[in-house]
Structure formats: C-alpha cells, structure tokens
Amino acid sequence: MEGSRPRGRPKRTWREVVQKDCQARKLNREDAMDRSRWKKLIKDVDNQDRCELVNVSSDTGSHK
C-alpha cells in the first residue's frame, strides 16, 4: 500500500445521520424513505427547537 491514511475520523454515512435524526426526533426509518415527508418532519421539529431556544434565551436575560 502506498500513501497514508487521511487524518481525523471517517465521514458519516447517510445511514448514520438518518439513524441519529430518527432517535433524536422519535421518527422511524419509513419516514426517512419518503423525502417530502422527511423534509416536512425535520423542518417542523427544527422550527419547534428554534422556538424553544428563543424562549429559553429570552427568559435568561438580565432582570432588574
């Protein structure tokens, strides 16, 4: 064998990313197989997460 191995960890596969998303968002593999459904589900969950972050960050502001 010639050359050297690249540095760092191997890149994630599509399957690994989908599994992690399914676990985090309580979805199943069939949801991931339908692209339009998957995009809608992920977008809905991301919007909910973003709203929760805004609410938490506004609650932690300085109070007088």
C-alpha positions in Angstrom: 0.0 0.0 0.0 1.2 3.4 -0.9 0.4 6.7 0.8 -1.1 7.3 4.2 -4.5 7.4 5.7 -6.3 10.7 6.0 -6.4 12.4 9.4 -9.4 12.5 11.6 -12.5 10.4 11.9 -14.2 8.8 8.9 -17.1 10.8 7.3 -20.6 9.9 8.5 -22.7 7.9 6.2 -26.3 8.8 5.2 -27.5 5.8 7.3 -25.7 7.0 10.4 -27.1 10.6 10.0 -30.7 9.2 9.5 -30.4 6.9 12.5 -29.2 9.8 14.7 -32.0 12.1 13.5 -34.6 9.4 14.0 -33.5 8.7 17.5 -33.4 12.4 18.4 -36.7 13.2 16.8 -38.5 9.9 17.6 -39.1 9.2 13.9 -38.9 5.8 12.1 -36.9 4.7 9.1 -40.0 4.7 6.8 -40.4 8.4 7.5 -36.8 8.9 6.1 -37.6 6.9 2.9 -40.3 9.4 1.8 -38.2 12.5 1.0 -41.1 15.1 1.0 -42.4 13.7 4.3 -38.9 13.6 5.9 -38.2 17.2 4.9 -41.5 18.3 6.4 -41.0 16.4 9.7 -37.4 17.7 10.1 -38.5 21.3 9.3 -41.3 21.1 11.8 -39.1 19.7 14.6 -36.3 22.3 13.8 -38.8 25.1 14.0 -40.0 23.9 17.4 -36.5 23.6 18.6 -35.7 27.1 17.4 -38.8 28.5 19.2 -37.8 26.8 22.4 -34.3 28.2 22.2 -35.7 31.7 21.7 -38.0 31.3 24.7 -35.2 30.0 26.9 -32.7 32.7 25.9 -35.2 35.4 26.5 -36.0 34.0 29.9 -32.3 34.1 30.9 -31.8 37.8 30.2 -30.8 40.2 32.9 -33.7 41.1 35.3 -33.7 44.3 37.3 
